[in-house]
Amino acid sequence: MTEWINRINDLVWSNALIYLCLGVGLYFSLRTRFMQLRGFGEMLRLMFKSEKSAAGVSSFQALAMSLSGRVGTGNIAGVATAIYYGGPGAVFWMWMMAFLGASTAYVESTLAQVYKETDSNGQYRGGPAYYIEKAMGQKWYAWIFAVATVIAMGLLLPGVQANSIAAGVENAWKIPSHYTAAAIVLALGCIIFGGVKRIASFAEIVVPFMALAYILMAVVITVMNIGQVPEMMSLIVRSAFGMDAGFGALLGLAIQWGVKRGVYSNEAGQGSGAHPAAAAEVSHPAKQGYVQAFSIYVDTLLVCTATAFMVLATGSYNVKQVGSTELLVNKLPGVATGPGYTQAAVESMLPGFGASFVALALMFFAFTTIVAYYYMAETNVSYINRKVHRPWLSLVLKVAMIASVSYGAVKSADAAWALGDIGVGLMAWLNIIAIIILQKPALLCLKDYEAQKKAGLDPVFDPDKLGIKNADLWRERLSRQAAPAVVAKPNGPSLSNPQPRSPS
């Protein structure tokens, strides 16, 4: 079974997808005139603007929800695995994927806002399936993406997160994986049966705390090894371009693993971040596009870099030898790839505390990611249920996800990661093709937003003004705002500006 999983994974993650992810990021960076650089200040300003409503969550809550999906086991175990297989140069290509991917995240998140709608409970829903149907007019393609996302987010990816939690806990405290699985299932059930608002509130509190604590730990570890930093940075750059004697043969692997783990971690192009982006209450789609572009920086340039620095600066990989691929063997025998490497790195500097800290961080990172996966899968179930209501599908999703978490926590790490990679890859293929075709509305939104800002306005989105069709929710919203208010009077309701009565 594992052999077949690996074959499918190799097919999905062929070089075509690797270079497609990089190429699309570069293309959108050029088309948006590198909005990820020009708009950095605007990203920070918009992140803390609060525009909640009964139907939507605030921009920060949507950011926290998307970060809870982005910041997960890929930031700890995934980075270590990328370095293990691709060498230190993989870190550089993760950075490159983050920089270019920020523009991709803007495009998909803005499209999700433009074509969002409300579900049967009055909550905003949106994502690739919605904008594929409304903007491309290809319902069959939208259904393929929706089904693929439910399978990936509901069945394949949760097992990766649960597996890393179990491995980290076992490394730190020797707790058997089946006990960890039971704890995850209990906590997950309490959250996912509470609805979107509970998920948003949970993410808003947990995600900023866990990310900040982890980054601070990385700063401490890096400062303790400050003398190694110049050589570490030089090694990352040299090995990224095959200029290092020991890692020159791994140039192709550095790019492959850097991009693969970069996409797995920050999800730019995969389309998953577009789901929580659609849930935000904003006056213009580009606002959430800016915020979601910033989330890529937080995920990869901060959290992933924190892991890479802790692993490389502490010498957890024997990177000082040259001339042999044995460079990639951890100096601590018996430590498996993934979270074990990161735990070994921190433990080497903070004995008795490091492994436990990483295990706790991994628990928070991975668990919030599982919760985010549920939200994204449920959004696609909601899409499938739009025309014909099938309430049993949501229950099946909950049960299937709990089963996936239970199984993932105790199965082999290799199988878990391969299944997760297949899920990410399928979504990336489907979504990237879609956003290349559907890019125009997102680019029009950026141009319109910048023009309104330049005029000193708080941008408001008018789809008809931009010639964007099928943005029905926004059109209805403008109609309600333009309608005259109704004022209650003793003799019955009348318009706030009534016509004068004819004389009797």
C-alpha positions in Angstrom: 0.0 0.0 0.0 2.8 2.4 0.9 4.5 1.8 -2.4 1.3 2.7 -4.3 0.8 5.8 -2.3 4.4 6.9 -3.0 3.9 6.3 -6.8 0.7 8.4 -6.8 2.5 11.1 -4.8 5.4 11.2 -7.3 3.0 11.5 -10.2 1.1 14.4 -8.5 4.2 16.2 -7.4 6.1 15.9 -10.6 8.5 18.6 -11.7 5.6 20.2 -13.6 3.8 21.1 -10.4 7.0 22.3 -8.7 7.8 24.8 -11.4 4.1 25.7 -12.0 3.9 26.9 -8.3 7.0 29.0 -8.8 6.0 30.2 -12.2 2.5 31.3 -11.2 3.9 33.1 -8.1 6.3 35.0 -10.4 3.6 35.7 -12.9 1.1 37.2 -10.4 3.9 39.1 -8.7 4.6 40.8 -12.1 0.8 41.3 -12.8 0.2 42.9 -9.4 3.4 44.9 -9.7 4.8 43.1 -6.6 1.9 44.1 -4.3 3.5 41.9 -1.7 6.2 44.6 -1.4 4.3 47.8 -2.3 1.4 46.9 0.0 3.2 45.7 3.1 2.2 48.7 5.2 -1.4 48.3 4.0 -1.4 44.7 5.0 -0.4 45.6 8.6 -3.0 48.4 8.7 -5.9 46.2 7.4 -5.0 43.3 9.6 -6.4 44.9 12.8 -9.5 46.6 11.3 -12.6 45.2 12.8 -15.7 44.8 10.6 -17.6 41.9 12.1 -21.2 41.2 11.3 -23.8 38.4 11.9 -22.8 36.9 8.6 -19.0 37.3 8.7 -16.0 37.4 11.0 -13.4 40.2 11.3 -10.3 40.4 9.1 -8.1 39.4 12.0 -10.3 36.4 12.8 -10.2 35.4 9.1 -6.5 35.8 9.2 -6.2 33.7 12.3 -8.4 31.0 10.8 -6.2 30.9 7.7 -3.1 30.9 9.7 -4.4 28.1 11.8 -4.5 26.1 8.5 -1.2 27.4 7.3 0.8 27.2 10.5 0.9 23.5 11.4 3.1 20.5 11.4 4.7 21.6 8.1 6.3 24.5 10.0 8.1 22.1 12.4 8.2 18.6 11.0 7.9 19.7 7.4 10.8 22.1 7.5 13.1 19.5 9.1 12.0 16.9 6.5 12.7 19.4 3.7 16.3 20.0 5.0 16.8 16.2 5.5 15.9 15.3 1.9 16.8 18.6 0.1 19.7 20.0 2.2 19.9 23.5 3.7 19.2 25.0 0.3 15.6 23.9 0.6 15.1 26.7 3.1 16.0 29.3 0.5 13.4 27.8 -1.9 10.8 27.9 0.8 11.5 31.6 1.3 11.3 32.1 -2.5 8.0 30.2 -2.6 6.7 32.4 0.3 7.7 35.7 -1.4 6.2 34.8 -4.8 3.3 32.9 -3.2 2.0 36.0 -1.4 0.8 37.4 -4.7 -0.9 34.1 -5.5 -2.6 34.2 -2.0 -3.9 37.7 -2.8 -5.5 36.5 -6.1 -7.2 33.5 -4.7 -8.4 35.2 -1.6 -9.8 38.2 -3.4 -11.6 36.0 -5.8 -13.1 34.2 -2.8 -14.4 37.5 -1.5 -15.8 38.6 -4.8 -17.8 35.5 -5.4 -18.8 34.6 -1.8 -22.4 33.9 -0.7 -24.3 33.1 2.4 -25.3 29.6 3.5 -28.5 28.4 5.0 -27.4 29.7 8.4 -26.7 33.1 7.1 -22.9 32.7 7.3 -20.5 33.8 4.5 -19.1 30.9 2.5 -16.7 31.0 -0.4 -13.6 29.5 -1.9 -12.3 27.9 -5.2 -15.5 25.8 -5.8 -17.6 29.0 -5.6 -15.5 31.2 -7.8 -14.9 28.4 -10.4 -18.7 28.0 -10.8 -19.6 31.6 -10.8 -16.7 33.1 -12.7 -15.7 30.3 -15.0 -19.2 28.8 -15.4 -17.9 25.3 -15.1 -20.0 23.6 -12.4 -18.4 20.2 -13.1 -15.0 21.6 -12.4 -16.2 23.2 -9.2 -17.6 19.9 -8.1 -14.3 18.1 -8.7 -12.5 20.7 -6.6 -15.1 20.5 -3.8 -15.0 16.7 -3.7 -11.1 16.7 -3.8 -11.0 19.3 -1.0 -13.4 17.3 1.2 -11.3 14.2 0.7 -8.0 16.0 1.2 -9.0 18.2 4.1 -11.4 15.7 5.7 -9.5 12.4 5.2 -5.9 12.8 4.0 -4.4 15.8 5.7 -5.7 15.5 9.3 -3.7 12.3 9.7 -0.4 14.1 9.0 -1.1 16.6 11.8 -2.2 13.9 14.2 0.8 11.8 13.4 3.2 14.7 14.1 1.4 15.5 17.4 1.7 11.8 18.5 5.4 11.6 17.4 6.3 14.8 19.3 4.4 13.7 22.5 6.1 10.3 22.4 9.5 11.8 21.8 9.1 14.2 24.8 7.1 12.2 27.3 7.0 8.6 26.1 3.2 8.7 25.9 1.9 5.9 23.6 0.3 7.3 20.4 -3.2 5.7 21.0 -3.6 7.8 24.2 -2.6 11.0 22.2 -5.1 10.0 19.5 -7.9 9.7 22.1 -7.1 13.2 23.5 -7.1 14.8 20.0 -10.4 13.2 19.1 -12.1 14.5 22.3 -10.8 18.1 21.9 -11.6 18.1 18.2 -15.2 17.0 18.8 -15.7 19.9 21.2 -14.6 22.4 18.6 -16.1 21.2 15.3 -19.6 20.7 16.7 -19.6 24.4 17.7 -19.8 26.0 14.2 -17.8 28.6 12.3 -18.0 31.3 15.0 -16.5 29.0 17.7 -13.7 28.0 15.2 -13.0 31.7 14.6 -12.9 32.6 18.3 -10.7 29.6 19.1 -8.2 30.5 16.3 -8.2 34.2 17.2 -6.9 33.4 20.7 -4.6 30.4 20.1 -2.9 31.2 16.8 -1.2 34.5 17.7 0.0 33.1 21.1 1.5 29.9 19.8 3.2 31.6 16.8 4.8 34.4 19.0 6.0 31.9 21.6 7.6 29.7 19.0 9.3 32.6 17.2 10.7 34.0 20.5 12.1 30.5 21.3 13.8 30.5 17.9 15.3 34.0 18.6 16.7 32.7 21.9 18.2 29.6 20.3 19.7 31.7 17.4 21.2 34.2 19.8 22.8 31.4 21.8 24.4 30.2 18.6 25.0 33.7 17.1 28.5 32.7 16.0 27.1 30.1 13.7 24.6 32.4 11.9 26.9 33.9 9.2 28.1 30.4 8.1 24.5 29.0 8.3 23.2 31.8 6.1 26.0 31.3 3.6 25.4 27.5 3.6 21.7 28.0 2.8 22.4 30.3 -0.1 25.3 28.2 -1.5 23.5 24.9 -1.3 20.3 26.5 -2.8 22.2 27.0 -6.0 24.4 23.9 -5.9 27.6 25.9 -5.0 28.4 24.0 -1.9 30.7 21.0 -2.2 28.6 18.7 0.0 25.2 19.7 -1.3 25.9 20.5 -4.9 24.4 17.2 -6.1 21.1 18.0 -4.3 20.2 21.2 -6.2 17.2 19.6 -7.8 16.1 18.1 -4.5 16.6 21.4 -2.8 14.2 23.1 -5.2 11.7 20.2 -5.1 11.6 19.9 -1.4 11.7 23.6 -0.7 8.7 24.3 -3.0 6.8 21.2 -1.9 7.1 22.0 1.8 6.6 25.6 1.1 3.3 25.0 -0.6 2.4 22.4 2.1 3.1 24.9 4.8 1.8 28.3 3.4 -0.8 26.7 1.1 -0.4 29.5 -1.5 -2.0 28.3 -4.7 -3.6 25.4 -3.0 -6.8 27.3 -2.5 -7.3 26.4 1.2 -6.6 29.9 2.5 -9.4 31.2 0.2 -12.1 29.6 2.3 -11.5 31.5 5.6 -10.8 34.6 3.5 -14.3 34.5 2.2 -15.7 34.5 5.7 -14.4 38.0 6.5 -16.7 41.1 6.7 -15.0 43.8 4.5 -16.1 46.6 2.3 -13.8 45.6 -0.5 -12.5 42.2 -1.6 -8.9 43.5 -2.0 -8.8 44.2 1.7 -8.8 40.6 2.6 -6.6 39.8 -0.3 -3.9 42.0 1.3 -4.4 40.4 4.7 -4.1 36.9 3.4 -1.0 37.8 1.4 0.5 38.8 4.8 -0.4 35.5 6.3 2.2 33.8 3.9 4.9 35.9 5.4 3.9 35.0 8.9 3.8 31.3 8.1 7.0 30.9 6.1 9.3 33.8 6.6 8.7 33.8 10.4 7.6 30.4 11.7 9.3 28.1 9.1 12.4 30.2 9.3 12.3 29.8 13.1 12.4 26.1 12.7 15.2 26.2 10.1 17.4 28.4 12.2 17.0 26.2 15.3 17.8 23.1 13.3 20.8 24.5 11.4 22.3 26.9 14.0 22.5 24.2 16.7 24.2 21.7 14.3 21.4 19.1 14.7 22.4 18.2 11.1 26.0 17.4 10.6 26.4 20.2 8.0 30.1 20.8 8.6 31.4 17.7 6.7 31.6 17.9 3.0 31.8 15.5 0.1 29.1 13.0 1.1 25.3 12.8 1.3 25.9 11.5 4.8 25.8 15.2 5.7 22.1 14.9 6.1 22.3 12.3 8.9 21.4 13.6 12.3 24.2 13.5 14.8 21.8 12.1 17.4 21.2 8.4 16.6 17.7 7.0 16.9 15.9 10.3 16.2 13.5 10.0 13.3 12.9 12.7 10.7 10.2 15.3 11.2 9.5 16.7 14.7 12.3 14.6 16.3 15.0 16.7 14.5 13.5 20.0 15.7 13.1 18.6 19.3 16.7 17.4 19.2 17.8 20.9 18.1 16.1 22.7 21.0 16.9 20.0 23.5 20.6 20.3 22.7 20.5 23.9 23.9 17.9 23.6 26.6 18.3 20.1 28.1 15.2 18.9 29.9 13.0 21.6 28.4 13.5 21.8 24.6 11.8 18.6 23.6 8.8 19.3 25.7 8.5 22.9 24.4 8.5 21.7 20.8 6.0 19.0 21.6 3.6 21.6 23.1 4.1 24.0 20.1 3.4 21.1 17.8 0.3 20.2 19.7 -1.1 23.8 19.3 0.1 24.2 15.7 -1.2 20.8 14.5 -4.4 20.8 16.4 -5.5 24.3 15.2 -4.6 23.1 11.7 -6.9 20.1 12.0 -9.7 22.5 13.1 -9.0 24.7 10.1 -9.1 21.7 7.8 -12.6 20.8 9.1 -13.8 24.3 8.4 -12.5 24.2 4.8 -13.9 20.7 4.2 -17.3 21.8 5.7 -17.3 24.8 3.4 -17.1 22.5 0.4 -19.8 20.3 1.9 -21.9 23.5 2.1 -21.2 24.1 -1.6 -22.3 20.6 -2.5 -25.5 21.1 -0.4 -26.5 24.4 -1.9 -29.1 23.1 -4.3 -30.1 19.8 -2.6 -29.8 19.9 1.1 -28.1 16.8 2.5 -27.7 17.3 6.2 -26.2 13.9 6.7 -23.1 14.9 4.7 -21.9 17.2 7.5 -22.3 14.4 10.1 -20.4 12.0 7.8 -17.6 14.6 7.5 -17.3 14.9 11.2 -17.1 11.2 11.8 -14.7 10.6 8.9 -12.4 13.3 10.2 -12.3 11.9 13.7 -11.6 8.5 12.2 -8.8 10.0 10.1 -7.2 11.7 13.1 -7.4 8.5 15.1 -5.8 6.4 12.4 -3.2 9.0 11.4 -1.9 9.3 15.0 -0.9 5.6 15.1 0.2 4.8 11.4 3.6 5.3 9.9 4.9 8.8 9.3 5.9 8.1 5.7 2.4 7.0 4.7 0.9 9.9 6.5 3.1 12.5 4.8 2.6 10.8 1.4 -1.2 10.9 1.7 -1.0 14.5 2.8 1.2 15.5 -0.1 -1.3 13.9 -2.5 -4.1 15.9 -1.0 -2.2 19.2 -1.3 -1.0 18.4 -4.8 -4.4 17.6 -6.2 -5.9 20.8 -4.8 -3.0 22.9 -6.1 -3.3 21.5 -9.6 -7.0 22.3 -9.7 -6.9 25.7 -8.1 -3.8 27.1 -9.9 -5.4 26.3 -13.3 -8.6 28.0 -12.2 -6.9 31.2 -10.9 -4.8 31.6 -14.0 -8.0 31.6 -16.0 -10.0 33.8 -13.5 -7.3 36.3 -12.6 -9.0 39.4 -14.2 -11.5 40.2 -11.4 -8.8 40.0 -8.7 -6.5 42.3 -10.7 -9.4 44.7 -11.3 -10.1 44.8 -7.6 -6.5 45.7 -6.8 -6.5 48.5 -9.3 -9.9 49.8 -8.1 -8.8 49.6 -4.4 -5.6 51.5 -5.1 -7.4 54.2 -7.0 -9.9 54.7 -4.2 -7.2 54.8 -1.6 -5.3 57.4 -3.7 -8.5 59.5 -3.8 -8.6 59.4 0.0 -11.6 57.1 0.3 -12.3 54.0 2.3 -12.6 51.6 -0.7 -16.1 50.2 -1.3 -16.6 47.5 -3.9 -19.1 48.0 -6.8 -19.0 44.9 -9.1 -21.1 46.7 -11.8 -18.7 49.6 -12.0 -15.8 47.2 -12.7 -17.8 45.0 -15.1 -17.6 41.9 -12.8 -20.6 39.6 -13.2 -22.2 37.1 -10.8 -21.0 38.9 -7.7 -24.6 38.7 -6.4 -24.0 39.2 -2.7 -22.1 42.4 -3.3 -24.7 43.7 -5.7 -27.5 43.0 -3.1 -25.4 44.7 -0.4 -25.1 47.9 -2.5 -28.8 47.8 -3.3 -29.7 47.6 0.4 -27.4 50.5 1.2 -28.9 52.6 -1.6 -32.5 51.9 -0.7 -34.3 54.7 1.3 -34.6 54.0 5.0 -38.0 53.3 6.5 -39.2 55.3 9.5 -42.0 54.0 11.7 -44.7 56.6 12.4 -48.0 56.4 14.3 -50.0 56.2 11.1 -47.8 53.4 9.7 -44.5 53.1 8.0 -43.4 55.6 5.4 -40.3 56.6 3.5 -37.8 58.8 5.4 -38.3 61.4 2.6 -42.1 61.1 1.9 -43.8 63.0 -0.9 -45.9 65.9 0.4 -49.6 65.0 0.7 -52.1 66.4 -1.7 -54.5 69.0 0.0 -57.8 67.4 1.0 
